């Protein structure tokens, strides 16, 4: 396994300065945003698609520093009832898959998306209870009419380009649990798997190690985000886990994103890393920084330090004792 970082936290830096910063911090890989919610501060996708020399120079900047690109990321909502946003999200995803093939980047990370509740809807609708029964009816329509047809097409495109899709299991989107990921994968393509982020599992009440076992057995973990979550039980008792307060309301929120080791123990993170190795994931552990009470530099440095203490970097030895 190697340590990486989702470079959107350094969007204010130019490409070369960003690479120098992460290299000096001790990481070995970068995950780069190509558009959508993460933005494209370090990747002009249209220019790179059009110009082979530019792609070669771009990769040279990365590899000359001893780094690699773990994934391109273009999180959006390609099945949104907002037709314009859905179109933009879809176009960026398709371009990103094509660019990933051209630049030998193995994974494209994104969201599954969330549809509206009918063809004329204006906003996404995320049902979270089967009753009253109209919620279940909405969910069935979303999956059958929007989610599965869309991802069948994208799955085929990804297969043709030799690229894996990493869907982030994120609340608010139709694929947000191991079950929903495996259900979509079964209905579409094995090119579709998880960009697994423990922070989104913890606040849903899902044990990350258990999720790794479930998905790893199906070879369905394509990328991994390292981000923590602090659960404040007193606030959970007031607001529940589907807390709608802004992320900045740290004192009263039920849960808050934290840097690695600031929400759960290093032992728990060690268990996560060991489970990844045990169940077949040996790619990049990509740090994502969204800690509201730490600076970017401090939160990033804390994550690097804590992950380096538990990361399994070398291949296992032969069992000489057995």
C-alpha positions, 0 to 999 in steps of 0.5 A, a space after each residue: 500500500 502507498 499513501 496518497 492525498 486528494 489534492 483539492 485541499 491544495 487548490 490554491 496552489 499551482 500544479 507544480 507547487 502542489 506536487 512539491 508540497 505533497 512530495 515533501 510531506 511524504 506521500 507517494 500518490 495524488 488523486 486529482 480533481 477533473 471537475 464537478 464538486 472537487 473542481 479542476 484546479 490541477 487538471 485542464 481536462 479539455 486541453 489534456 484530452 486534445 494534446 498528447 505532448 501536454 499529457 506527457 509533460 503533465 505525467 513527467 511533472 508527477 513521475 519525476 517527483 517519485 509520485 503516481 496518480 491514484 485516481 481522477 475524481 469528478 464527483 457530481 450528479 449525472 442523474 440529477 433532475 437539474 438537466 443542466 447539472 446532470 449533463 455537465 456531470 455526465 460530460 465530465 465523467 465521460 471525459 475523465 474516463 477517456 483521459 484516465 485511459 490515455 494517461 494510464 490512471 486506473 480509477 475514476 472516482 465519483 458519486 452515483 447520483 440521486 434522481 428526483 421523484 418523478 420525470 418533472 421533478 426539480 430537485 433530487 429526492 433521497 428516500 431513507 424510509 420505506 413507509 409511508 409507501 410512496 417513499 419506497 415507490 420513489 426509490 424503486 422508480 429511481 433505481 429502475 428508470 434512472 440509476 441502473 440505466 445510466 450506470 449500465 452505459 457508464 460501466 460499459 464505457 469504463 470496461 471498454 477503456 480499461 478503467 475502474 469506477 470508484 463510487 463514494 458511499 456518501 449519504 444523499 446519493 442512491 449508492 451509499 452503503 455496501 448493499 447499494 453498491 453491490 446491488 448496482 454492481 450486480 445490475 451493471 458492471 464489475 468495472 463499478 466498485 467503491 471508493 471506500 471512505 470510512 468517514 461516511 460509514 461511521 456516521 451511518 452506523 456502519 463498521 468500516 472493517 465489516 464493510 471492507 470484508 463485505 466488499 473485499 470478498 467481491 473485489 469491489 474496492 477500487 479506491 480508498 479515502 482516509 478521513 475520520 468522523 467524530 460522533 458526539 453521542 450527546 448531540 446524536 441524542 438531540 439531532 440523530 445521525 441524519 443531522 441537517 445542521 451546517 458542517 460548521 456548527 461543530 459544537 452542536 452537530 451529531 457528527 463532524 469530519 476529522 483528520 485521521 486519528 482524531 475521531 477514532 483511535 489509531 488501533 481502529 485505523 490499524 484494523 482498517 489497514 489490516 482488513 484492506 490488506 487481508 481482503 485484497 486491496 493493495 492500492 493507494 490510501 488517499 487522504 481527504 482533509 475536511 476537518 473544520 477545527 484544523 488548518 489544512 496544513 495541520 490536518 494534513 500533517 496529522 493524517 500523514 503522521 498517523 497513517 504512516 504509523 499503521 500503513 502496511 507498505 511491504 509485501 508479506 513474507 513467506 510464512 517461515 514459521 509455519 
